[in-house]
Amino acid sequence: MYLTDKKVVVLGAAGMIGSNLVQDLLSTGTASRIVMYDPFEKGLQGAAEEIYHCAYPGARVTWTTAMAEALDGASYIISSGGAPRKEGMTREDLLRGNCEIARNLGEDIKKYCPEVEFVIIIFNPADITGLTALVHSGLKPGHVTTLAALDSTRLQTRLMQFFNVAQDEVTGCRTFGGHGEKMAVFKGEIAIQGVKLTEILNSGATVNGKGMSQEEWAEVQEHVRNGGAKIIQLRGRSSFQSPSHQSVEMLRGRIQSGGYPWPCGVYFKEGEFAHVMMAADAEFTGDGLKGHIPQGDAEDMAALRDSYEHLKKLRDEIIQIGLLPPVDEWNRVNPNL
Amino acid sequence: MYLTDKKVVVLGAAGMIGSNLVQDLLSTGTASRIVMYDPFEKGLQGAAEEIYHCAYPGARVTWTTAMAEALDGASYIISSGGAPRKEGMTREDLLRGNCEIARNLGEDIKKYCPEVEFVIIIFNPADITGLTALVHSGLKPGHVTTLAALDSTRLQTRLMQFFNVAQDEVTGCRTFGGHGEKMAVFKGEIAIQGVKLTEILNSGATVNGKGMSQEEWAEVQEHVRNGGAKIIQLRGRSSFQSPSHQSVEMLRGRIQSGGYPWPCGVYFKEGEFAHVMMAADAEFTGDGLKGHIPQGDAEDMAALRDSYEHLKKLRDEIIQIGLLPPVDEWNRVNPNL
C-alpha cells in the first residue's frame, strides 16, 4: 500500500512544510511509518492530530520532541527544521542560525542513526545547511542531499505561462549551482512542445505563434531568481507546498532507485566543483545518489562557475564562524569526504 | 495516471483547506484537471503558483476569480469557500454569513453547471451550508453532500490513544447527526482490536490490559465534541489538512462508486429525519450517494433525535433569515426535494 514501511523521520513537523510533508508522504502512498519531530510540542501535537484525523489506512505515525527517539532506527530523514524565511530576507540572512541547526543535526545523525540511508535537507540556505549537515554526519555524500528542484519547476512554470502550453510540454528545465540570486539557469536542454528554446531565442522559432526575445528570456530568468520572494509577496508566507511535495518525490526516487527528473543537491569530492553542495544532475541508485557535473554552453558554464564561487564564499563564511572545520580537515570529521 | 480527467472545481482555493485540497487531489492521483477559484486574486495566484512549482506530471490546473468560468462544465465541486472559524467561535456563529455564501453557490450551480455530478460542501456549519446549497442548486439530494467524517476520525484517534493501539485497529467509529456539540456518538459498532466497545464498557473486557469506565467513555466523547476547537488551540488555526484529505477521499468514493468508509452528509426526503442535512451512513453509487438512517441502541438513537432537533432549529433560523424558503416550498426551488 505504501512504497516503504521503513522509518521516515520528518524534522520540523510542526511547521508548514513539515506538516504538509507528512500528509504528502501518506497521500502519495510513499511511506507508512513516520515519526514527526519538532521542539515545539504544542504545534507538533496539533499537526499530528490533524494527520490522525485524516485516517490514513495502514499508517503508523508518532510524534516526539526528543531528537534521540526520533532518529533512532531511522532509514530516511527529511528536515525542514530551520528558521523560516521572512518577507525581505534573503536566504543568506538565515545563514548562521540555520547552519548551527544543521551542524547539530549532523552530529545527532552520527550519534543516533549512522546507518540512515538517505537524508534530504530543505531548510534555507539549503546548499550550505545541507553541506554542513553532511560534513558533521559522517555519512557518504550520496546519502545526503538538498531540495534543489524548485528553481527548475519555477522556470518550467514561467515558460508554460509565457507560451500558454501545458506544464509538462515544457521539458528540460534545469537550474544548477546555488539557489540564491546566483543560480545558473541552463538553457541547452529546454524545449517547448519539442521546439528547442535555443532555436526560439537564436533562430526565431515559435510555439503557439509566439517567439521569445533575449530580453524576454532575461526577464524569465529574473522571474525565476525571485520565485521564492514572489510566493511570499502573494501568499504572505514562504512556499511550503512545493518544497514538501518535491521532497517527497525525491524520497520516492531514492526508494525506487530512479525516476526523479529534477536537479538535486550534490557534493562533489573532486574536480572543478568540489567541496560545496550544489544543484546538479543526479542519478538515483540503490546506494543513494550519484551526481554528474552539468554540461552547457560557454555562457551557462560561466554562470555555473560564478554560482560555485558564490557557494564557496558562503561555505567559507561558515568555516570562519566555526560551524564547519577548514576544508582540508573535513575528512577527520567525515572520512567519506 | 489520475482517477479522473473530468473537471474538478475547488472553491476557496486560496485558503488553507482549498490550497491543500488541490495538492491532495493531485498527490493522491485523484484528479488531473482542476480549476482553482477564489475571490482573493493575490492569494489565489500564489496558491496556484505553489501547485505549478510542485510540477505534477499530467496536471492541468488553472485559476480564476470568475465564478461563471470556474463552474462552466464542472463535473465535481468541492467548496471550502466560507469564512473560517476563529478561536472561541462556535460553528453556529458562522451561520448567517456562510449560509448566504451557500445560497449564492446553489444559485450559481443552477445557472452555470446544472449537470454537475457531485458537490461536496466543507465550510461550516457544513450541515446547514450544505442544505442551503442543495435547496438552491436544484440538484438531486444524492448529488450534494457535506464532509461529515472528522468527528468519527477524531473518535478513532482518541480511542487509539486511549488503548495505545494502531489507528486502524479501532474500527466502526461513527458519529451521526450534526457536527456541533450535539453530535450523536454511536457506540454499537466500535471495536478495538476486534473487541466490542460495548463489551469493554459493560462487561469489563480489556484491550492491551486496559478497560474503559463509563466516565472515561464520556470523556472520550467530550474530547471528540471539542475536537475542532482543540486543533485551533494547539495549532493557532482551524484544521485544514484533515478536512481537505477526507474530502478528497469522498470524491474518490464517488468516482469509484464505493469504498468510502465514513459517514457523509445526507438529505433524507422523508421519514423521521427528513428535511435537514445530517451525518448518516452513506453508500456511494454510480449516481451519487444513497443515505441510510443510522441504527443504534435506545441511547444512541435518542442522541440522534436530539441532534436532529438541533439541526431543525438551525435550519429554521435560516428560513427565518430568508436564506431558505419554508420547507413546504422547497420543491418549487428544487423539484428533486
Interface residues (C-beta under 8 A of the other chain):
Chain A: S19 N20 Q23 D24 S27 T28 K42 G43 Q45 G46 A47 E49 E50 I51 Y52 H53 C54 A55 Y56 P57 G58 A59 R60 A149 L150 T153 R154 Q156 T157 M160 A166 Q167 D168 G227 K230 I231 Q233 L234 R235 G236 S239 F240 Q241 S242 H245 Q246 V248 W262
Chain B: S19 N20 Q23 D24 S27 T28 K42 G43 Q45 G46 A47 E49 E50 I51 Y52 H53 C54 A55 Y56 P57 G58 A59 R60 A149 L150 T153 R154 Q156 T157 M160 A166 Q167 D168 G227 K230 I231 Q233 L234 R235 G236 S239 F240 Q241 S242 H245 Q246 V248 W262
